[in-house]
Amino acid sequence: MAAQWQGKSLQCLLILFLSSLLIADSSISDPQLEALLAFKASISDDPLGALSNWTSSIHHCNWTGISCDPSSTAVVSITLIQMQLEGILSPFLGNISTLQVIEISSNKLSGSIPAQLGQCLELTGLDFYDNQLSGIIPAQLGNCKNLQLLNLSSNVLKGSIPESLCNCTSLQELGFDTNNLTGSLPSCIGDLINLKFFNASTNGLVGSFPPSFVRLQGLEILDLSDNHLSGIIPPEIGNFSHLSKLELFMNQHEGPIPAGLGRCTNLTRLSIYSNKLTGVIPVELGNLVKLKVLWLFDNLLSSTIPASLSHCKSLVFLGLSQNLITGSIPEELGSLSSLKALFLHENQLTGEIPETFVNLTNLLYLAFSLNSLSGPLPLDIGSLYNLEKLIIHTNQFTGPIPPSISNCTHLVNASLTYNRFTGVIPSGLGMLENLTFFSLGGNSLSGSIP
């Protein structure tokens, strides 16, 4: 009898031991499985059936968009891009402590970003780009110190950029553009010394660059355009030698264009238009031999056009219009053979159009209007055979309209009003089949319209 009782006791102990192992095992896996199922339950519409195989009959590591560590079956990434998912983000995602990547971009998710994601301390990438997320950016994300990418662009987030994100010193890419963010740039942003990409454009940010900003010398792309930022552009930006794109347009920056930008020789795009910048166009910008786009228009610049810009042989778009620029147009600009658009309108330019401009055979758009330019048009203006728009009204041009203009067979818009042109209207203009707008009023032309 005693032996039977001992045998049963050992069986019970064995069952209890095995049960404890199962419970222990489920305590590892169940929170992750429950969190994934909670995420699925928070999705109100899944028109493409992206989550249709998220069922108990299939191991969760084989579910669409889920990747696991093969050695432990722990969930390490959730990737559901362009799946048209509607619903909210489940806070239970914060229970998947092994998550390294969450990429749920280009969907229709709404609601707030769960603060519980700050518990996912192994996160290296968090991408909610192009959804309908609202509310604030949780300060708890600053706990994710391994983050290398944080992309919250194209949502409807409000509030300020949390100072706590400065704890994420591994960040290389930071995207906040196209939201409703307000407040200033974090004072500690210079702590993000590994940052290469920073885009917070199209928000309501205010204030000036914080002093620490000058430490971000690894930046390759900086876009803070279309905000309400003010103050000067820091002269130290000339130390950002890796910078390839600088977009600060549509703000309220004042003061001079830093001459040090001429040291940023990797720049391909410099767009600082629609600000309140004053002073000269630095001659040092001529060192930017990789520059393709230079937009400086709609400021208060009052210098002459530096001839050194002719060294920027890669220039495709040059916009200096709507400033207070004086002097003549440098003939050296005629060597910019890649140029497709040249905007110099609404300045105080004088002198003649350089004859060298007939070499700009790739030009599509030429705008000189609302200046005090004079003299005749180049006789070989027809060499600009790709020209689509010629906007030169409200100047003091004289002489005849060159007959060669009829070689500009792609011309769509020709605005020559309010000048001092004389002679007859070239008959070849009647052959320009693409010409839809042609204005000549306010001149002293004679003869009939072709």
C-alpha positions in Angstrom: 0.0 0.0 0.0 2.8 2.4 0.9 4.6 1.5 -2.3 1.5 2.3 -4.3 1.1 5.7 -2.6 4.7 6.5 -3.2 4.4 5.6 -6.9 1.3 7.8 -7.3 3.1 10.6 -5.5 6.0 10.4 -7.9 3.6 10.5 -10.8 1.9 13.6 -9.5 5.3 15.3 -8.9 6.3 14.4 -12.5 3.0 15.8 -13.9 3.5 19.0 -11.8 7.0 19.3 -13.1 6.1 18.9 -16.7 3.2 21.3 -16.3 5.5 23.9 -14.8 7.7 23.6 -17.9 4.8 24.0 -20.2 3.6 27.1 -18.2 7.1 28.5 -18.3 7.3 27.9 -22.1 3.9 29.5 -22.6 5.0 32.5 -20.5 7.7 33.1 -23.1 5.6 32.6 -26.3 2.0 33.6 -25.3 2.6 37.3 -24.7 4.0 37.6 -28.3 1.2 35.5 -29.8 -1.4 37.4 -27.8 0.1 40.7 -28.9 0.0 39.8 -32.5 -3.6 38.6 -32.2 -4.5 41.8 -30.4 -2.9 43.7 -33.4 -5.0 41.7 -35.8 -8.1 42.4 -33.7 -7.4 46.2 -33.9 -7.5 46.1 -37.7 -11.1 47.0 -38.8 -10.6 46.4 -42.5 -8.1 44.2 -44.4 -9.2 44.4 -48.0 -6.2 42.5 -49.4 -6.4 39.7 -46.8 -2.9 40.4 -45.6 -3.7 39.0 -42.2 -5.9 36.1 -43.4 -3.3 33.5 -42.5 -2.9 34.8 -39.0 -4.6 31.8 -37.5 -3.9 29.1 -35.0 -3.4 26.5 -37.7 -0.2 28.3 -38.9 2.8 29.0 -36.7 3.0 32.7 -36.1 6.5 32.9 -37.5 4.9 31.9 -40.9 2.3 34.6 -40.8 2.4 37.3 -43.5 4.7 40.1 -42.5 6.2 38.4 -39.5 9.8 37.4 -39.1 11.2 35.5 -36.2 14.6 34.6 -34.8 15.2 31.1 -36.1 17.0 30.0 -32.9 14.2 31.1 -30.5 11.1 31.8 -32.7 10.9 35.2 -31.0 9.2 37.8 -33.2 11.8 40.3 -34.5 10.0 42.2 -37.2 6.5 43.1 -38.4 6.5 44.4 -42.0 3.1 45.2 -43.6 3.7 47.8 -46.3 0.9 49.1 -48.6 -1.6 46.6 -47.4 -4.5 49.1 -47.2 -5.0 48.2 -43.5 -7.5 50.2 -41.6 -7.8 50.4 -37.8 -5.6 51.4 -34.9 -2.2 50.4 -33.5 -2.6 48.0 -30.6 -0.8 49.0 -27.5 -0.1 45.3 -26.9 2.7 45.5 -29.5 4.8 46.9 -26.7 4.7 43.4 -25.1 6.8 42.0 -27.9 10.1 43.0 -26.3 12.2 41.2 -29.0 10.9 43.4 -31.8 13.7 45.0 -33.8 11.7 46.4 -36.8 8.1 47.6 -37.2 7.3 48.7 -40.7 3.7 49.4 -41.3 3.9 52.2 -43.8 1.5 53.3 -46.5 -1.7 52.0 -44.9 -4.8 53.7 -43.4 -4.1 53.4 -39.7 -5.6 56.0 -37.4 -5.5 56.8 -33.7 -2.4 57.4 -31.7 1.0 55.9 -31.6 1.0 53.6 -28.5 3.4 54.9 -25.7 3.9 51.2 -24.9 6.2 50.9 -27.9 8.8 52.5 -25.7 9.1 49.1 -24.0 10.5 47.6 -27.2 14.1 48.4 -26.3 15.6 46.4 -29.1 13.9 48.4 -31.8 16.2 49.6 -34.6 13.5 50.7 -37.1 10.1 52.1 -36.6 8.3 53.2 -39.8 4.7 54.4 -39.8 5.1 56.6 -42.9 1.9 57.6 -44.8 -0.9 56.7 -42.5 -3.5 58.8 -40.6 -2.0 58.6 -37.2 -2.9 61.5 -34.9 -2.0 62.7 -31.4 1.4 63.4 -30.1 4.8 61.6 -30.6 5.1 59.6 -27.4 8.1 60.7 -25.3 8.5 57.0 -24.3 10.1 56.4 -27.8 13.2 58.0 -26.3 13.7 54.7 -24.4 14.4 52.9 -27.6 18.1 53.8 -27.6 18.9 51.4 -30.4 16.7 53.1 -32.9 18.4 53.9 -36.2 15.3 54.8 -38.2 12.2 56.6 -37.1 9.8 57.6 -39.8 6.5 59.2 -38.8 6.1 61.3 -42.0 2.8 61.9 -43.7 0.4 61.6 -40.8 -1.6 64.1 -38.8 0.5 64.2 -35.7 0.5 67.3 -33.5 2.5 68.6 -30.6 6.2 69.1 -30.4 9.2 66.8 -31.2 10.0 65.2 -27.8 13.4 66.1 -26.2 13.6 62.5 -25.1 14.4 61.4 -28.7 17.8 62.9 -28.1 18.5 59.7 -26.1 18.3 57.7 -29.3 21.9 58.5 -30.3 22.1 55.7 -32.9 19.5 57.4 -35.0 20.6 57.8 -38.7 17.2 58.6 -40.3 14.5 60.8 -38.7 11.4 61.7 -40.7 8.6 63.9 -39.3 7.5 65.7 -42.5 4.0 66.5 -43.5 2.3 66.5 -40.1 0.9 69.2 -37.8 3.9 69.5 -35.5 4.5 72.7 -33.6 7.1 74.0 -31.2 10.8 74.4 -31.8 13.6 71.9 -32.7 14.8 70.1 -29.5 17.6 72.0 -27.9 19.5 68.7 -27.5 19.2 67.7 -31.2 23.0 68.0 -31.6 23.3 64.8 -29.5 22.1 62.8 -32.5 25.6 62.8 -34.0 25.0 59.8 -36.2 22.1 61.5 -38.0 22.4 61.4 -41.8 18.8 62.2 -42.9 16.5 64.7 -41.1 13.2 65.7 -42.7 10.7 67.8 -40.6 9.3 69.8 -43.6 5.7 70.9 -43.9 4.8 71.4 -40.3 4.3 74.4 -38.0 7.7 74.5 -36.4 8.9 77.8 -35.0 12.1 79.3 -33.5 15.7 79.2 -34.7 18.4 76.6 -35.0 19.4 75.5 -31.5 23.2 76.0 -30.7 23.7 72.2 -30.6 22.5 71.8 -34.2 26.0 72.6 -35.5 27.2 69.2 -34.1 25.2 67.3 -36.8 28.1 67.3 -39.2 27.3 63.9 -40.6 24.0 65.1 -42.1 23.6 64.2 -45.8 20.0 65.4 -46.3 18.4 68.2 -44.3 14.9 69.4 -45.1 13.1 71.8 -42.7 11.2 73.6 -45.5 7.7 74.9 -45.2 7.6 75.8 -41.5 7.8 79.0 -39.5 11.5 78.8 -38.5 13.3 82.0 -38.1 16.8 83.4 -37.2 19.9 83.0 -39.2 21.3 80.0 -41.0 24.2 79.0 -38.8 27.6 79.8 -40.4 28.9 76.5 -39.1 26.7 74.7 -41.6 29.8 75.1 -43.9 31.3 72.2 -41.8 28.5 69.8 -43.0 30.8 68.4 -45.7 28.6 65.4 -46.3 25.5 67.5 -47.1 24.0 66.7 -50.5 20.5 68.4 -50.1 19.7 71.4 -48.1 16.0 72.5 -48.1 15.1 75.5 -45.9 12.6 77.2 -48.2 9.4 78.8 -47.1 10.5 79.8 -43.7 11.4 83.2 -42.1 15.1 82.9 -42.0 17.0 86.2 -42.1 20.5 87.4 -42.3 23.1 86.4 -45.0 23.6 83.2 -46.9 26.6 81.7 -45.2 29.7 81.9 -47.4 30.8 78.6 -45.8 28.2 76.7 -47.8 30.8 76.9 -50.6 32.7 74.2 -48.6 29.8 71.8 -48.8 31.0 70.5 -52.1 28.7 67.5 -52.1 25.7 69.7 -52.4 23.4 68.8 -55.4 20.4 70.8 -54.2 20.3 74.1 -52.3 16.8 75.5 -51.9 16.5 78.4 -49.5 13.9 80.5 -51.4 11.0 82.4 -49.8 12.8 83.6 -46.7 14.0 87.0 -45.6 17.7 86.5 -46.5 19.7 89.6 -47.1 23.1 90.6 -48.4 25.1 89.1 -51.2 25.0 85.9 -53.2 28.3 84.4 -52.0 30.9 84.0 -54.7 31.9 80.8 -52.8 28.8 79.1 -54.2 30.8 78.7 -57.4 32.7 75.9 -55.7 29.6 73.7 -55.7 30.5 71.8 -58.9 27.9 69.0 -58.2 25.0 71.5 -57.7 22.0 70.8 -59.9 19.4 73.0 -58.3 20.0 76.5 -56.8 16.8 78.2 -55.6 17.4 81.6 -54.0 14.3 83.4 -55.2 11.9 85.4 -53.1 14.3 86.9 -50.6 15.9 90.3 -50.1 19.3 89.6 -51.7 20.8 92.8 -53.0 24.1 92.0 -54.7 25.1 91.3 -58.3 25.0 87.8 -59.8 28.5 86.3 -59.2 30.2 85.1 -62.3 31.6 82.3 -60.3 28.2 80.5 -60.6 29.4 79.6 -64.1 31.7 77.0 -62.5 28.6 75.0 -61.4 28.5 73.1 -64.6 25.9 70.6 -63.3 23.3 73.3 -62.8 19.9 72.4 -64.2 17.7 74.9 -62.4 18.9 78.4 -61.4 16.3 80.7 -59.6 17.4 84.1 -58.5 14.1 86.0 -59.1 12.1 88.2 -56.8 15.1 89.8 -55.1 16.9 93.2 -55.2 19.7 92.0 -57.4 21.5 94.7 -59.4 24.1 94.9 -62.2 24.2 93.0 -65.5 23.8 89.3 -66.3 27.3 87.7 -66.3 28.2 86.5 -69.8 29.9 83.5 -68.1 26.5 82.0 -67.3 26.3 81.1 -71.0 28.6 78.2 -70.4 26.0 76.4 -68.2 25.1 73.9 -70.9 23.0 71.7 -68.7 20.7 74.6 -67.6 17.0 73.9 -68.3 15.4 76.8 -66.4 16.8 80.2 -65.6 14.6 82.6 -63.5 15.9 86.1 -63.1 12.6 88.1 -63.1 11.6 90.8 -60.7 15.0 92.2 -59.9 16.8 95.4 -60.7 19.0 94.0 -63.5 20.4 96.3 -66.2 22.4 95.8 -69.4 21.9 93.4 -72.3 21.3 89.7 -72.6 24.7 88.2 -73.2 25.3 86.8 -76.7 26.7 83.7 -74.9 23.2 82.8 -73.9 22.5 81.3 -77.3 24.7 78.4 -76.2 22.1 77.4 -73.6 20.5 74.9 -76.0 18.9 72.8 -73.2 16.9 75.8 -71.8 13.2 75.1 -71.5 12.2 78.2 -69.4 13.8 81.6 -69.6 12.4 84.4 -67.4 13.8 88.0 -67.4 10.6 90.0 -66.9 10.2 93.0 -64.6 13.8 94.3 -64.8 15.5 97.2 -66.6 17.3 95.1 -69.2 17.9 96.8 -72.5 19.4 96.4 -76.0 18.4 93.9 -78.7 17.7 90.2 -78.3 20.5 88.0 -79.5 20.1 87.5 -83.3 20.6 83.7 -82.8 17.9 83.3 -80.1 16.5 80.6 -82.3 19.5 78.4 -81.2 17.4 77.8 -78.1 15.4 75.2 -80.0 14.1 73.5 -76.8 12.7 76.7 -75.4 9.1 76.4 -74.2 8.6 79.6 -72.3 10.2 83.0 -73.0 9.0 85.5 -70.4 10.8 88.9 -70.9 8.0 91.4 -70.6 8.4 94.8 -68.8 12.0 95.7 -69.7 13.5 98.1 -72.1 14.5 95.8 -75.0 14.9 97.5 -78.3 15.3 96.6 -82.0 13.4 93.9 -84.0 12.3 90.5 -82.8 14.9 88.2 -84.4 13.4 86.1 -87.2 15.3 83.1 -85.8 12.8 82.9 -83.0 10.7 80.8 -85.4 13.3 78.0 -84.9 12.0 77.6 -81.3 9.4 75.1 -82.4 8.6 74.0 -78.8 7.6 77.5 -77.7 4.3 77.5 -75.8 4.4 80.9 -74.1 6.1 84.0 -75.3 5.5 87.2 -73.3 7.3 90.2 -74.8 4.9 93.0 -73.8 6.0 96.4 -72.5 9.3 96.8 -74.1 10.6 99.0 -77.0 10.6 96.4 -79.8 10.3 97.8 -83.4 10.0 96.5 -86.9 7.7 93.8 -88.2 6.5 90.7 -86.4 8.4 87.7 -87.8 6.2 85.7 -90.2 7.7 82.4 -89.0 5.8 82.8 -85.7 2.7 81.6 -87.5 4.4 78.2 -88.0 4.9 77.6 -84.3 2.1 74.9 -83.7 2.7 74.7 -79.9 2.4 78.4 -79.3 -0.7 79.0 -77.1 0.1 82.4 -75.5 1.9 85.2 -77.4 1.8 88.8 -76.1 3.4 91.8 -77.8 1.4 94.8 -76.5 3.2 97.9 -75.3 5.8 97.9 -78.1 6.2 99.8 -81.4 5.8 96.8 -83.8 4.3 97.2 -87.2 2.8 94.9 -89.8 0.2 92.2 -89.5 0.0 89.3 -87.0 1.1 86.1 -88.8 
